């Protein structure tokens, strides 16, 4: 299993152990690629899935601080919390594998809380709009989540 995220194409590709390939549209950082803490950029390079969060939660479950709030996203909830960066359905928390590039110090992807996660389905895909994470449609992140395990390699490239 391996995940590749193309920032240029705004596509996530999963290659399974039999060579099967599945692609989904994504949305990476509005600020573009970059590794620095506080940059709100999507980090490049080799990563692994450090944690899978949200198994068994309903589609559109809302997470804050990686914990389900008990809320399920709806337009009314969005209206009540207009400034929230919605993290929905599932979270794949990434850890960088390249010291000095995306691991340790001020470039550490895990300490930057870089995830692959669900977002409101009203948000556009194929357009950079996130605060650094890789956003997916809710049905897509659930599908991906169910196929991968902790330790799955993730390569993010321009």
C-alpha positions as CSV (number, residue, x, y, z in Angstrom):
1,X,0.0,0.0,0.0
2,X,1.2,3.5,-0.8
3,X,-0.5,6.9,-0.9
4,X,0.8,9.7,-3.2
5,X,-0.5,13.2,-3.1
6,X,0.1,15.5,-6.0
7,X,-0.1,19.1,-5.0
8,X,0.1,20.3,-8.6
9,X,-2.8,18.0,-9.7
10,X,-4.7,18.1,-6.4
11,X,-5.1,14.3,-6.5
12,X,-4.5,11.5,-4.0
13,X,-3.6,8.1,-5.4
14,X,-3.7,4.9,-3.5
15,X,-1.7,2.0,-5.0
16,X,-2.7,-1.3,-3.3
17,X,-0.5,-4.4,-2.8
18,X,-1.8,-6.0,-5.9
19,X,-1.0,-2.9,-8.0
20,X,-4.6,-1.6,-8.1
21,X,-4.8,2.1,-8.3
22,X,-7.6,4.4,-7.0
23,X,-7.5,8.2,-7.2
24,X,-9.6,10.9,-5.5
25,X,-9.6,14.7,-5.8
26,X,-8.2,16.6,-2.8
27,X,-7.6,20.1,-1.6
28,X,-4.2,20.9,-0.2
29,X,-3.0,24.2,1.3
30,X,-4.1,27.6,-0.1
31,X,-0.6,28.8,0.8
32,X,1.0,26.1,-1.4
33,X,3.7,23.6,-0.5
34,X,6.0,24.2,2.5
35,X,7.2,22.7,5.7
36,X,7.7,25.5,8.2
37,X,5.6,25.5,11.4
38,X,3.0,28.3,11.2
39,X,3.2,28.5,7.4
40,X,-0.2,26.8,6.8
41,X,1.5,25.1,3.9
42,X,1.2,21.4,2.9
43,X,4.5,19.6,3.7
44,X,6.3,17.7,1.0
45,X,8.3,14.5,1.1
46,X,8.0,11.0,2.6
47,X,5.5,10.5,5.5
48,X,3.7,7.6,7.2
49,X,0.3,7.4,8.7
50,X,1.0,7.7,12.4
51,X,-2.6,7.3,13.6
52,X,-6.0,6.5,12.2
53,X,-8.8,8.4,14.1
54,X,-12.5,8.1,13.8
55,X,-13.3,4.4,13.1
56,X,-17.0,3.8,13.7
57,X,-17.9,7.4,13.7
58,X,-20.8,8.5,11.4
59,X,-20.1,10.2,8.1
60,X,-19.7,14.0,8.8
61,X,-18.8,13.4,12.4
62,X,-17.1,16.6,13.7
63,X,-13.6,16.4,15.3
64,X,-11.9,19.1,17.4
65,X,-8.4,18.3,18.7
66,X,-8.7,14.8,17.1
67,X,-11.7,14.0,19.3
68,X,-15.3,13.5,18.1
69,X,-17.5,16.3,19.5
70,X,-20.7,14.3,19.1
71,X,-21.8,16.7,16.5
72,X,-22.6,15.8,12.9
73,X,-21.9,18.5,10.3
74,X,-24.8,20.3,8.8
75,X,-25.4,23.7,7.1
76,X,-27.1,24.9,10.4
77,X,-24.0,23.8,12.4
78,X,-21.7,25.6,10.0
79,X,-23.8,28.8,10.3
80,X,-23.5,28.6,14.1
81,X,-19.7,28.2,13.9
82,X,-18.7,30.3,10.8
83,X,-14.9,30.4,11.6
84,X,-14.3,26.7,12.2
85,X,-11.9,24.7,10.1
86,X,-14.0,21.6,9.7
87,X,-12.3,18.3,10.3
88,X,-14.9,15.6,9.5
89,X,-15.5,11.8,9.3
90,X,-12.0,10.4,9.6
91,X,-8.4,11.6,10.3
92,X,-5.2,10.0,9.0
93,X,-2.5,11.8,11.0
94,X,0.8,12.1,9.2
95,X,4.4,11.8,10.5
96,X,7.3,13.0,8.4
97,X,10.2,10.6,7.7
98,X,12.8,13.0,6.6
99,X,14.7,14.8,9.5
100,X,15.2,18.4,8.8
101,X,12.7,18.4,5.9
102,X,9.4,17.2,7.5
103,X,10.5,15.7,10.8
104,X,11.8,17.2,14.0
105,X,12.4,20.9,14.8
106,X,10.3,23.6,13.2
107,X,9.3,21.4,10.2
108,X,7.7,18.4,12.0
109,X,4.6,17.4,10.2
110,X,3.2,15.5,13.1
111,X,3.7,18.4,15.5
112,X,2.1,20.7,12.9
113,X,-1.0,18.4,13.0
114,X,-1.0,17.6,9.3
115,X,-3.8,15.2,8.4
116,X,-5.7,13.7,5.6
117,X,-9.3,14.3,6.6
118,X,-12.8,14.9,5.6
119,X,-14.3,18.4,4.9
120,X,-17.8,19.7,4.2
121,X,-18.9,18.3,0.8
122,X,-19.8,21.9,-0.2
123,X,-16.1,22.7,-0.2
124,X,-14.5,22.5,-3.7
125,X,-12.0,19.7,-4.4
126,X,-9.2,20.1,-6.9
127,X,-8.5,23.6,-5.6
128,X,-5.9,24.5,-2.9
129,X,-8.0,25.7,0.1
130,X,-6.8,24.0,3.3
131,X,-4.7,25.3,6.1
132,X,-2.0,22.7,5.4
133,X,-3.8,19.4,5.5
134,X,-5.0,17.3,2.7
135,X,-8.8,17.6,2.6
136,X,-11.1,14.9,1.0
137,X,-14.8,14.4,0.4
138,X,-16.3,12.5,3.4
139,X,-17.2,9.3,1.4
140,X,-13.7,9.3,-0.1
141,X,-11.8,9.7,3.3
142,X,-13.9,6.9,4.8
143,X,-13.1,4.7,1.8
144,X,-9.4,5.5,2.0
145,X,-9.4,5.1,5.8
146,X,-10.9,1.6,5.5
147,X,-8.2,0.5,3.1
148,X,-5.0,1.7,4.9
149,X,-3.2,0.9,8.2
150,X,-0.9,2.8,10.5
151,X,2.6,2.8,8.9
152,X,1.3,3.2,5.4
153,X,3.7,5.3,3.4
154,X,2.5,8.7,2.1
155,X,4.5,10.7,-0.4
156,X,3.5,14.3,-0.9
157,X,5.0,15.9,-4.1
158,X,4.6,19.1,-6.0
